[in-house]
Amino acid sequence: MARVTFECSVLTILMALGLIASASAQDAGSPSKEQIEKALPKPPYSPYANRDFPTRPFFGDTHLHTAFSFDAGAFGARLTPRDAYRFARGEQVTASSGQPVKLSRPLDFLVVSDHSDNMGFFPDLFAGKPEVLADPTGRRWYDMIQSGKGADAAIEIITAFSHNTFPKDLMYLPGTRPYRGAWQETIAAAEQYNDPGRFTAFIGYEWTSNTSGNNLHRNVIFRDNGDRASQVEPFTVYPPGSDNPAELWKWMQAYQDKTGGSVLAIAHNGNLSNGLMFPTVETFGKKLDRDYAETRMRWERLYEATQTKGDGETHPFLSPNDEFANFERWDFGNLDGSVAKTKEMLEFEYVRSALKNGLKLGQTLGVNPYKFGLVSGSDAHTGLTAMEEDNFFGKTTPQEPSPERMRNTFFENPQTHIKVMDWQVSSSGYAAVWAKENTRASLWDAMQRRETYGTTGPRMIVRFFGGWDFIPQDATSRLPAYTGYTKGVPMGGELRATPQGKSPTFLVAALKDPLGANLDRYQVVKGWLTKDGGVEEKVYDVAWADAERRKPGADGKLPPVGDTVDVANATWTNTIGSPELATVWTDPDFDPSQPAFYYGRVIEIPTPRWTAYDAKRFGTTPLPGTPMTITERAYTSPIWYTPG
């Protein structure tokens, strides 16, 4: 009876689909096996046919400044947004220092994110426009720049802006002719160089909240073309704007309401915010509530994990058991060095601690405001997104390649004596976006769903899927993405509804940059909320090179992969490490009652840092303490587990 019922059900479905004739036209009441096999669609021979998921990451920079940014211009940048897009597309350009420069490979996309406030001011200052020179401060800054003291002028300009002493008559504000002209030129540059399917030039800007020197910047990225973006002007910090991120989010909502467009914000890495980037109690005098959490999570889908001003994943003070936490640190103070850093500030500045505190806030507020994906950006103020160690053109124009840059001072605050050396500037980083095609819409949508990762410069390919049913054989397939999307969720996704008795499984895979170093290991970083309301973290080595030789020790740690760097000659060999890593990992410590997050971290073998390349090329002797090697890495967006 059961067989008859099944066959009748199949018959009914096939007749409804028109795949076989009605029952009255058949001799028998049931279709034959041959009829069913003939009627049902067959899978194509080609395993690549009919794929409907992202098949490659697109690499780009979500954070680049040109001469249109007042501080970049003061530091000596002369390249415009059009120059920046040309360079990112793979063209050779002449840097502001007069040197020819070209990328090893074109990027796939770029956001020129010049500062919202005073956009376009510096080209007019440099040109000596009468209306700028009429102001005594403008005249003095102009004279400083003309006499070769542009860096000193830049520090003065940044400090004046940070401490609300910037001359009002020199402010380029929304609604004024010069400001509008700069914004329209920014849009026109992106429109000219946007080439759907080959290169994406996003329209964007950086909202530059920097009150008292505490960096709360956000990069604002439009999904839209110029017809919509030109209907508004960037939101500024000075009136009519605000330094409060909540007011930026209102501007973003107003933009969408007015134009029907779409926009998102990426928070600047928070290590120069002096504890203000990820508040847990109050912000700008207002207690954190559910509305704040919902609004922040809606507009800030991504976070900048690393860039030239240091790494923002975690800190040795916050993660003392993480052997890779002490990486490219900038933990001296706020942006202008006016207030020194304290250890109490660190928890509210770094990715991992923010993700952990987000779990706590999710319990108390009902919404997790820090459910963000990860990218990297350069924050270069040169118009050049040149972030590879052997092709690093610095953060600002004075740091473009020269025999002196490795020994020079980047900046020093004369009041606090906080000093940052040029060698401390990081050559980082790039954003990787898993999208179906290289267009504004497809890339932006991938950012919105957080299917992204950040690297410190290499273009390694990284996959990270979470689910409940991955098995070891899934990692041996040459099509891991098909299994990943079929059985789980990608980076940026969420896991719910725990199957009885199961723990989450993760399908992870990484492939080296074709021009870069082999891989040391793939790690999964977990954070979770304990039953007593505390938060914990743990780093798991899940796949690593030379697994036959390298076994975890009694402390659970892997032996180092080794080091083939020849510092004197700025070379290395890929005789250690692995070109690819892949595995399925199951969380051995899973408790279905505890909210958690997981993200992937991929570590390369040691390679020469940009300082080693400079020492070799220029014959410069590095200062004591200058790091000459680096372990490049990638950070994936997390996958969250929520009970129930």
BABABA-778327 format. One record per residue: residue in one letter; x, y, z negated of N, C-alpha, C in turn. Coordinates in pm, whole numbers, plus 50000, padded with zeros to 5 digits. Example, Ala and Ser with C-alpha at 12.3 -4.5 7.8 and 13.67 -1.06 7.14 Angstrom:
<sites>
A513194943149220512304955049220513204967049220;S512854977549292513674989449286512905000349213;
</sites>
This chain:
<sites>
M500834987950000500005000050000500855012550000;A501945012349923502825024049917503425026850054;R503795016250128504405018050261503405024350356;V502165019750351501135025350439500935040050409;T500865043350279500675057350240501805066050290;F503045061450275504205069150321504155071250471;E503885060350545503875061350690502755070450738;C501605070050670500505078950706500885093550682;S501635095950572502075109550542503015114450650;V503965106150691504885109850798504125112650927;L503145103650956502345105351077501615118751076;T501015121950961500285134550950501185146450973;I502395146250914503345157250930503785158551074;L504115147251138504595147751275503515152351371;M502255148251345501165152951430500955167951412;A501065172651285500865186951258501935195251327;L503135189751336504225196851403504175195151554;G503265186751602503165184551746504285176051801;L504915168251715506065160451760505665146851816;I504425141851783503905129751845502425131851872;A501845122951951500435124251986499555120751867;S498285124051877497345121151769497155106151753;A496645101951639496485087751608495525080851705;S494545088251754493545082151844494165078051976;A495325084352010495975081052137496975069852121;Q497085064152000498065053551977497365040251956;D498075029551991497525016251969497505012851822;A498505017951745498615014751603498405027351522;G498065025851394497825037451308499075043251251;S500245037051270501505041951215502525043451326;P503365054151319504415055651421505505045151399;S506165041751506507265032351494508505039551442;K509465031451398510745037051353511395044851465;E511295039651588511905046551701511235060051727;Q509885060551710509175073051728509605083551625;I509725078951501510115088251394511515093651419;E512465084751452513835089051475513935098451594;K513115095651697513135104151815512535117951787;A511505118151700510795130751673511555139951578;L512245134051481512945142451383514195148551444;P514515161251406515715167651461516975160551414;K517945159551504519215153151471520245163851435;P521125160851341522195170451312523105171751432;P523595183751460524475185551576525805178451556;Y526425174751666527745168751657528735178551594;S528655191051635529585201151583529245204751440;P530175202751347529895206251207529815221351184;Y530185229151286530175243651270528925250151329;A528115242251398526905247651457525865250751349;N525095261251371523965264951285524385268951144;R525635272651126526045277250992525405290750964;D524935292550843524275305150806524805309950672;F526135310050661526765314950539528095321350577;P528665329550490529945335950523531045325650539;T531805327050647532855317250678534265322850663;R534395335850635535725341550616535615354050530;P536685357050454536695369650380537225380850469;F536665392750452537165404650521537935412850419;F539135417150457540025424250365540015439250396;G539985447050290540005461550308540305468850178;D540125481850184540415490650071539175499050043;T538685498549921537505506249881537855519249812;H539135523349817539535534849733540805541249790;L540645550749883541795557149944541545572149957;H542595580149928542505594649935543365600150048;T542905611250102543645618450206543885632750159;A544375641050250544625655150217543355662450176;F542175656750205540915663150165540715662650014;S541435653849943541395653649796542355664149743;F541875672649653542685684149612544005680149548;D544005669049472545265665049409546215658549509;A545655650349600546505644049702547175654549788;G546415664649829546985675349908548075682749836;A547855685449708548865692549629550135684349616;F549995671149609551175662449602551915661549735;G551305666549843552005666749971551355658950082;A550185652650056549515645050161549035654450271;R549305650750395548855658650509547975650550603;L547855637650578547025629250664545545631450633;T544735631150736543315633750727542545620550723;P541215621050700540445608650709540585601450842;R540675608850952540845602251082542185594651087;D543235600651033544525593751027544425580950945;A543715581750834543595570150745542895558550814;Y541825561350886541125550750958541985545051070;R542695553551141543585548751247544625539151190;F545205542851078546235534451017545645521050973;A544495521450907543885509050858543515499850973;R543185505351089542845497351206544065490951271;G545265494651225546475488451277547365497451359;E546995510151375547835519251453549045523851372;Q550115526851439551265533051374551005548051362;V551295553551243551145567851222552435573151159;T552525586151150553645592451081553185596850943;A553835591550840553475594950703553755609650676;S553175614650567553375628650530554845631750504;S555625621650469557055623450447557855622950577;G557165621350690557835621250820558295607750868;Q557975597050795558425583650832557365576250912;P557775568451013556805560051083556365548650993;V555085544951002554565534450915553435527250987;K553395514050965552375505651025552135493650935;L550905488650933550585476750856551105464150927;S551375453750849551755440950910550605435250991;R549375437350944548145433051011547075443450984;P546205445951081545125455551054544245450850939;L543645460250872542605457050776541275455450849;D540305449850779538975448050837538045459550806;F538295466650695537425477850660538165487550570;L537625499550560538215509950476537125519550431;V537235523850305536435534850253537395546450223;V537285557350297537985569650259537145575950148;S537715576450028536955580749910537595593149849;D537585603949923538175616249870537335621549754;H538015628649663537365633649542536165642449576;S535095640449499533875648249521534115663149496;D534765666349387534965680349351536105686349432;N535845698249486536855705549563537265698349690;M536365689949743536685683049868536985693349977;G538125691850041538535701050147539255713450101;F539425715049969540065727249918541535728049958;F542245716549946543685717749964544115721150106;P543515715650210543935720050344543815735250362;D542815741250299542665755850308543735762850224;L544075757150108545155762850026546475762050101;F546755750550158548015748650229548095757950350;A546965760050416546945768750533547015783550496;G546885786550366546945800450321545755808650365;K544555802850359543375810350399543195822450307;P542835833850365542765846250286541875845250164;E540725838550176539805837650063540415829649948;V541355820449977542025812849872543145821249811;L543925827849895545055835849844544595848349772;A543345852349789542835864149719542755861949569;D542675849249528542655846149386544095844849336;P544445851149222545835850649173546355836449151;T545485827749098545935813949075546135806849208;G545235809249302545395803449434546695807849499;R547005820749487548265825949542549455819249474;R549425817549342550555811549271550735796949312;W549625789449324549725775549367550285774749510;Y549845783649594550335783949732551835786449735;D552295796049654553725799149650554525787349596;M553975780349496554665768649442554835757949549;I553785755549625553835745249729554825749149837;Q554795761749877555695766249983557155765749940;S557405766849810558785766649759559255752649721;G558445742349756558845728549729558435723249594;K557555730349523557105725949391555665720849396;G555345713549502553995708449518553575698949408;A554505690649359554155681249253553785688649125;D554515699349094554185707448976552815714048993;A552555718849115551245724749141550145714449125;A550405702049171549395691449161549045688649016;I550055687748930549785685248788548975696648729;E549315708948763548545720448715547095719648761;I546905716248888545555715548944544735704748874;I545335692848856544625681848790544305685448645;T545265691248575545045695048435543955705548424;A543995715548512542975726048509541585720248533;F541485710948628540205704648654539745696448534;S540655688748475540305679948363539835687748241;H540405699648222540115707148099539255719548125;N538545719348238537545729548268538125743548275;T539335744648324539955757948339540255761048485;F539685753448575539905755748718539205768848757;P539885777848829539275790848862537955789148938;K536915795548888535585794048949535565799149092;D536325809449121536315814949256536985805749358;L537715795749309538385786449400537625773249416;M536545771649341535805758949346535085757549479;Y535285746049543534525742449662533345733949614;L532165739849613530985733549554529965729849661;P529135719649632528045716549725527195728949753;G526785730149876525995741649916526795752749978;T528125752249962528965762550023529425757850161;R529745767450246530125764150383531375755350390;P532475758750317533685750350330533485736150278;Y532685734750171532445721350116531635713050216;R530595719050269529765711950366530595707850488;G531485716750530532325713550645533225701650620;A533805700950499534675689550466533895676550463;W532685676750408531865664650402531435660150542;Q531065669550625530675666050761531855660150840;E533055665250816534225659750883534535645750831;T534325643450702534505630050645533575620150713;I532315624150730531335615550796531715613350942;A532095624151010532435623051152533615613651174;A534595613951085535745605051098535325590451086;A534465587450988533985573750971533165569351092;E532335578151144531525574651260532385572051383;Q533445579751399534305578051516535025564551515;Y535485560351398536335548451393535595535851350;N534315537051319533545524951290533315517151419;D533665504451418533585496051538532955482751497;P531625481951491530965469951438531465457151503;G531765447551416532295434751461533805434051461;R534465445651460535935445851466536545453651349;F535965464951315536485472951204535345481351148;T535235481451014534175489050949534775500950877;A534325512850915534705525350848533505529750766;F533575527550635532495531550546532545546550519;I531375552450501531255566150451531235565250299;G532055573550232532085573050086532825584850028;Y532865585149896533615595449822533845590449680;E534695597249606534935593749465534385604749375;W533405600849295532895609749189533925609749077;T534345621849034535615623148964535465628248820;S534665621148740534505624948600535825622848526;N536345633648470537675632948408537755642348288;T536655643948216536605653248104537655649648000;S538425659647960539505658047862540535647947907;G540625645548037541625636448090541255621848084;N540015618648045539585604648035538925600448167;N539525590848233539155587148368537905578248368;L536805583648423535575576148441535125576548587;H536075577048678535755578648819534935566948872;R534125569848975533395559749049533535562449199;N533735551749275533745552849420532345549449473;V531765558849545530405557649595530475553649743;I529805542649779529895537049913528495536149975;F528345542150091527085542050163526985529750253;R525825523650256525555513050354525235519050491;D524935531850491524275538350603525235545350697;N524695549150812525405557050909525285571850875;G525895580150957525955594350930524625601450932;D523625595951005522335602851011521695603850874;R521935593950788521395594450652522385601150555;A523665597350564524655602850470524765618050482;S524525623350601524655637750621523485645650563;Q522455638750517521315645550457521585650050313;V522715645550257523075649350120524525653750117;E524935659150006526345662049979526745654649853;P528015651149839528445643149724528065649549590;F527825640849494527555645249357528875648849291;T528955660549233530195665349174530145664749022;V531275667748959531355668448814531005682648767;Y531585692548834531245706448801529815709448848;P529135718948785527775722448827527735725448976;P526725720349046525455714948994525515700448951;G526705694648938526855680648901527005678748752;S527585667248714527745663648573528865653648561;D529475652948442530515642948416529945630148357;N528615629248343527955617748283527565607848392;P528035595348385527675585648488526165583948506;A525405585748400523945584248412523375594448510;E523985606148520523515616248615523915612448757;L525055605748773525415600648905524385590348952;W523975581548862522985571348899521665577848941;K521295588848876520085596048918520265601649059;W521455606849088521725611949222521595600749324;M522105588949290522035577549381520575573649408;Q519765573749303518345570849321517675581249409;A518025593949386517445604649467517855603349613;Y519085599249638519525597149776518675586549844;Q518485575449775517705564649836516255568749857;D515685576049759514305580649774514165590249892;K515155598749912515085608950018515295603050156;T516245593850168516655589350300516205575250336;G515815567350236515545553250262516805545150279;G517955551150247519235544450261519615536550137;S520855532050135521355523950024522765528349988;V523075527949859524365532449810524705524649684;L525985522149662526435515749538527665522949487;A528025520249361529195526549299530115515949243;I531415518149259532445509349202533225517449100;A533185513248976533905520348871535405518248887;H536155529248875537625529448873538125520648760;N539255513748779539745505748667539925514548544;G539535509148429539315517448310540495519348218;N541705515348259542825515748166543305529948135;L542755540048204543085553948170541855561348118;S540855553948074539645560248020539715562247870;N540765557047807540935557647661539685552747586;G539225540847629538165534047557536755538247593;L536565545847701535225550947734534565543547850;M535285535247923534705529348043533585519548011;F533735511547906532745501347876532225503047732;P531375512847709530865515147573529955503747529;T529855501847398528965491747343527985497347242;V528195509647197527315515547096526605527947151;E527395537547197526805549647254527725555247361;T527155563847443527925570347548527335584147573;F528205594147581527815608047601526725612147502;G526925607847376526035611947268524715604647263;K524525594747347523255587347350523515572747320;K522655567047235522795552947200522485544147321;L523305533647338523055524247446521725517247424;D520905516747528519625509947520519385501747646;R518235495647652517925486947765517915494647897;D517435506947894517385514948016518795517348069;Y519735520547981521125522348024521655509648087;A521415498248022521935485548071521355482248208;E520045483948225519415480848352519915490048464;T520055502848430520455512548532521885510348574;R522785508148478524185505848514524335493148597;M523655482548557523765470048631523205471548773;R522195479948789521595481748921522545488749017;W523235499148969524025507549059525485503549068;E526035497448962527455494248959527625479048966;R527515474049087527555459649109528985454249112;L529955463249130531345459149141532215467549050;Y533385462249020534355469248936535745467248995;E536555477548987537915477349041538875471248939;A539325459048967540115451648868541575455748864;T542105460548976543525464048978543775474149089;Q544785482549071545145492749170546525498249135;T546915509449199548275514449179548535518649035;K547505523248965547695527448825547515515548731;G548085504348769548155493048678547025483048694;D547195471748629546245460748634545195462448526;G543955458548557542865460548462542135447948423;E542735436048447542025423748411541995421648261;T543155421348199543215419748054544545425148005;H544765424147875545955429947810546455420047706;P547765419247683548285409647584547675411347445;F547325423547407546695425647277545315419247272;L544605419347385543265413747391543275398747416;S544285393847487544365379747526545745374247491;P546045372947362547395368947321547785354947365;N546825346447397547135332747438547225331147589;D547105342147660547155341747806548555345447851;E549295335847904550685338247942550835347648061;F549745350148135549805359048250549135372648223;A548875375648096548185388148062549085400348071;N550375398448052551295409748051551735412848194;F550845419548268551055421348411550775435848451;E551795442648505551645455948562550825465148470;R551265466148345550485473548245550675488648256;W549555495848245549535510448225548685512648100;D549305513447986548555514547861549125525447771;F549545536447835550205547047760549225557547709;G548115560047779547185570647737546125572847842;N545565584947846544545588047946545195592948075;L544375598348167544875601148301545975611648303;D545835622248225546845632848227547835631848112;G547765620648036548705618647926548495628147810;S547335634347800547095643947691546755637147560;V546315624347566545985616747444546595602947457;A547405599047359548065586047363547075574747338;K547395563147391546545551347375546675545647234;T545555540647181545585532847058545045518947089;K545395509147008544955495547032543445494147024;E542815502846945541365502046930540645505447060;M541305512647149540675516547275540655505247377;L541585495947367541825486347474540615477547504;E539875473747402538735464747421537715470247520;F537645483447532536605489847612537125494847746;E538235488747790538865493147915539115481948015;Y539075469447973539545458548059538405449148099;V538595442648213537575434148272537095423448176;R538025415648123537635403848047536885407447919;S537375417547848536675421547726535325427747758;A535215434847871533915440447910532925429347942;L533385419048012532495407848042532035400947914;K532935399647817532545393547689531555402347614;N531845415247605530915424147537529565424947609;G529605422947741528355422647815527465411247771;L528055399747738527255388647686526565392447556;K527285399447469526705403747341525575413747364;L525815423347453524785433247480523565426947546;G523805416647626522695409647687521775403447584;Q522345399047472521535393247365520765403947288;T521405415147261520755425447179519825434547259;L520175437247385519365446347466518425438947561;G518695426147583517895418647679518415419747821;V519415428347844520015430247976521515432147957;N522295425748041523755426948037524195437948133;P524695449448082525095460248172526395457548246;Y527175447648200528495445248255528535432148333;K527505430148415527445418548502527915423048640;F529225425848650529785431448773530695421448842;G530795423048975531775415549052533085423049056;L534105416749115535455422449113535985424949254;V536635436349267537405439749387538695446349341;S539565449349434540745457549409540745468949510;G541395479849474541555491049565542945496849547;S543325505949635544675511349624544725523849535;D543755532849551543815546149490545055553749537;A545565550149653546685557549709546215571549750;H547065581349726546765595249760547625599949877;T547855590949971548725593550085548005592650219;G546765587550218546085584350342546535571150401;L547395563850328547975551350377547625539950282;T546885530350330546565518850246547605507950269;A548845511250237549995502350258550385496450123;M549835484550091549955478949958550835466449950;E551405462150061552295450550054553625454649991;E554215445549916555425448849841556555453649932;D556685447750052557775451550141557405463350232;N556205469050210555735479950295554975490250211;F555405491950086554675500249991555055514950010;F554035523250041554285537350063553835545949946;G553775540149827553595547949706552165552249681;K551985558049565550675563449527550485577549580;T551525585649575551465599349624552625601649721;T552575612649794553595615349895555015615949838;P555255622149720556625621749666557135607649639;Q556235597849632556635584049606556725575749734;E556625582149849556865574749972558335570649976;P558685560250051560025554250042561165564350051;S562085563149954563295571349949564265564949853;P565545568149861566505562449767566235566449623;E565525577549602565365582949468564115577849396;R563105573349471561795571649407561805561549292;M562655551449301562645541149198563195546349064;R563905557549067564495562948944563815575948898;N562845580748976562205593448945561085591848843;T560715603248785559565603848695558315606748776;F557275598648758556005601048825555335613248764;F555145613048632554685625148564555005624248416;E555075635748352555335636448208554515647848151;N553785645048044553035655447975553955662247875;P554205675247891555185681947804554715683147659;Q553405682547636552905683647499553025670347423;T552645659447488552655646347420553925638447451;H554675642747553555885635847599555585621847652;I554335619447687553995606947756554545607647897;K555305597547934555985597748063555745584748137;V555505585848267555355574248354556395575348464;M557155564648484558185564548586557605559448719;D558235563248828557775558648959557815543448970;W558785536948907558865522448919557675515448851;Q556965522648765555815516648699554565516348787;V554585523648897553445523548987553355510049057;S552135504649065551935491349123551615492149271;S552105482349343551745480949484550495472249491;S549345478349477548085470749465546925479949500;G545875474849554545585461349593544555462049706;Y543955450649740542945449649845541695442649795;A540575446349853539305439649826539045429249934;A538515417749893538115407249987536615405249974;V535925404950086534465404250087534035392550176;W533265383350118532735372050194531445376450261;A531525379750388530365384550464530235376650593;K529035377350653528795369950777529415376750898;E529525390050893530105397151006530715410150957;N531565415951039532275428151001531475440451044;T530435443350966529615455150988529335461750855;R528935474450860528605481350736527535473850658;A526485469750727525375463250658525795450050595;S526505441650671526865428450621527865429250506;L528885437650519529865439150412529235445250288;W528415455650307527785462150192526855452450119;D526095444650195525195434950133525975424550052;A527145420550102527975411150026528485417549898;M528855430349905529255437449784528095438049685;Q526915440749736525745441849649525465428749577;R525685417449644525435404549578526685399349505;R527765407349507528985404649430529795392949484;E529655389849611530435378849668531775384249717;T532605387849620533845394949646534945390149552;Y536175393149590537305391449497538345402149526;G539245404049433540305413849450541655407149446;T542605412449524543965407449518544905419149490;T546105415849446547105426149421547875429749547;G547445424549661548085427849788548055416649890;P548345404249850548305393249947546885390849999;R546805384850117545505381650175545245366650168;M545305361550048544985347450026543465345550038;I543065333550079541655330250091541245322449967;V540205327049899539815321249771538315318249772;R537975306049735536575301949717536325298649571;F535085301249525534715298149387533205295849385;F532795283249365531395279549360531095272949225;G529905275449174529465269049051528145261949073;G527985250549006526745242949016526715232148910;W525865222248932525725211448834526105197748891;D526315197049022526435183949086527655182449175;F528635191049163529845189049242530585176649193;I531145169449288531915157349256533315158849316;P534295151249267535675152849315535815152349466;Q535005144049533535115142849678534795155949750;D534035164649685533685177449748534915185949774;A535955184049693537175192049710538075186849821;T537795174849872538635169349977538085172450116;S536885178050123536305181550251537025193450311;R537115193750445537685205450512536625216150530;L535415213850482534335223550488533755225750348;P534585230450253534085231750116532925241450104;A532875251550190531815261450179530445255250206;Y530355245950300529065239650328528535232850201;T529405225350135529005218850011528745229149902;G529595239549896529455249549792528125256649796;Y527725261149915526455268249927525265258849916;T525445246149953524345236649947524045232349804;K525105230249726524935224449592525095234449479;G525475247049511525735256449402525575270849445;V526185279649369526155293949397527595298849413;P527825309149496529175314349514529555324249405;M530785328949410531225339549318530225350949320;G529965356349199528955366749185527575361449152;G527405348149156526095342149133525825338848987;E524675332448964524245329248828523735314948822;L523975308448710523475295048684522475295648570;R521335288948590520305288148487519745273948484;A518775271648397518035259048392518965247048389;T519665245448278520625234548265519965220948277;P520395212548372519875198948375520275191448248;Q519395183148200519625176148074520925168248077;G521785171047980523015163447963524135166948058;K523975177548139525005181148235525775193448191;S527015194148238527855205948222528085212248358;P528325225248363528555231548494529845226348558;T529765224648688530935220648766531275231848863;F532555232948896533025243748982533895238149093;L533525241849214534315238249332535205250249363;V536515248249350537455259249369538435255649480;A538825265749556539785263549664540515276549692;A541785275549725542585287349761543585283449867;L543785292449963544735290550071545665302450074;K546965300150081547945310850075547765320750189;D548235332950167548355342850274549305337050380;P548925336950508549825331350610551205337650613;L551295350450574552595357150573553195357950433;G552555351650336552975353550198553505341050132;A553435341349999554045330849918553095319349893;N553685307849859552895296449814552195299649682;L551275290849647550465292649526551035284449411;D551015290449293551435283549171550265275649113;R549135282449088548025275749021546715283249045;Y545625275849025544285281449023543765279648882;Q543355290748821542845290348684541385294548681;V540655289248586539305294048558539315300548421;V538885313048417538805320648293537355320248245;K537175315648123535835314648065535715323747943;G534565330247933534215337547811532825333147769;W532585332247638531265327647594530885334047461;L529585333747437528995339147315528785327647217;T529375328847098529275318147000527945318946925;K527665308446850526395307746778526265318746672;D527385323546620527315334046519527385348046580;G527285349046714527265362046779528625367346818;G529695359746794531025363946836531285360346981;V532425364447031532795361147168534175354647169;E534335344947258535585337747272535975337447419;E537235334047444537715332547581538715321147587;K538865315547705539865305147726540225304947874;V541505302547901541995301348038542345286748063;Y541755280948167541985267048203542795266348332;D543885258748332544575255348456543815243648518;V543255245748637542415235348696543025228948819;A543925235948888544635230249003545985237049012;W547035229449040548355235449044549275227749137;A550325234449177551295228549267552165218349194;D552655208549271553575198449218552995191649095;A551745187149110551035181348996551665168448946;E552415161449034553045149148989554155151848888;R554855163048907555965166448817555525175048700;R554665184548726554265194348624553045189248547;K553255186148423552185181348337552035191048220;P550805193548176550625202248059551365196747938;G551965205847859552675201747739551735199747622;A552325197647504551525195347384550645207347352;D551085219247396550285231247371549245233747480;G549145224447576548185225847683548645234547797;K549845240147785550355249247888551145241647993;L551035246148118551835240548226553255245948222;P554235238048260555585243648278555565253848391;P556455263748388556525273548498556775266648631;V556285272748737556435266848870557875267648919;G558655276948863560015279348908560135293148969;D561325296149023561565309449077562645308349184;T562305312049306563285311349416563715325249462;V563375335749387563645349349431565145352249426;D565655357349535567005362849542566845377949534;V566955383549413566665397649392567605406449472;A568875402949476569855411449545569535413149693;N568965402649752568645403249894567145404749920;A566365406149813564915407949823564285397349913;T564585384649883564025373549958563565362749862;W562805353149916562415341449838562145330249938;T561995318049889561685306849975560425299949924;N559665294250017558465286749981558775271949960;T559855269449890560255255749860559625250649732;I558905259249662558115255249546556685259949571;G555775255749486554385259649504553705251349612;S552475255149640551665247849737550955257649829;P550805254249959550075263350048548585263850021;E548045253549957546625253649924546375245649797;L545295249449729544865242549608543355241049614;A542865229549574541415227249572541105216349471;T539995217949401539575207749306538125210349265;V537565200649197536295202449126536595201348978;W536165211448905536445211948760535135212648684;T535075205048577533905205048489534305211048356;D533495220148306533785226648178533735216248065;P534865213448000534875203147896534325207947763;D534095220947751533675226647622532285233047631;F531475228547727530205235047752529185232447642;D528515243147601527385242447509526215249247577;P525145242047610524055248047688523315259247616;S523555260847488522875271647414523655284747417;Q524875284647472525755296347466525895303047603;P525495315847616525745323147741527245323747769;A527595323347897529005322947934529205329148071;F530465332348100530865336248236532135328548271;Y532355326948400533545320348452534025328248574;Y535325330248585535855335748710537185329148742;G537545329448870538775323148915539925333048917;R541105328248885542335336148896543375327348965;V543865332149077544845324649156546195331649143;I547235324249106548565329749083549525324649190;E550275333849252551315330049347552615326649272;I553525320149344554885318449292555555332249286;P556605333949207557285347049202557845351249337;T557735364249363558265370249486558925383549451;P559685389449544560295402449514559235413349500;R559405421749399558545433449382559055444549475;W558235454949495558645465749585559935472149539;T560185471849409561425477549356562655469949407;A562505456849425563625448949479563875452449625;Y562815454449701562985458449841563665472149850;D563275481449761563905494649762565385493749726;A565685485849623567085484649583567945479149696;K567405469349769568145463449880568305473349995;R567215479850033567245488350152568015501350130;F567905506850008568545519849983569835518849903;G570125506949850571305505549766571145512349632;T569895513949585569615520749459569775511149342;T570415515749237570535507749115569315510049028;P568555499748996567335501748917567645505948775;L566715513448716566835517248576566625504948487;P567185504848366566955493648275565465491448253;G565055478948255563655475548231562795475148356;T563355479048471562575478848595562315464548639;P561065460348652560795446548699561135445348847;M561765434448884562195432449022561465420849090;T560695413349015559875402749073558435404549027;I557535397549094556115398749062555435385549090;T554395382349014553535370949043552205376549091;E552075378049223550845383449281549675374149246;R548465379849253547315372049209546025376949273;A544975368949254543625372649297542665369849184;Y541635378149174540565376549073539235375549146;T538485364749121537175363549183536115370349097;S534995373749159533835377849082533385366148995;P532835369148878532405358248789531155351148840;I530925339548781529635332748784529155331948640;W527905336248616527385336748480526465324948454;Y526525319848332525565309748286524695316048179;T523385315048197522425320248099521515308848056;P521445305747926520565294947881519115297347922;G518445286347955517025287347986516725292048124;
</sites>
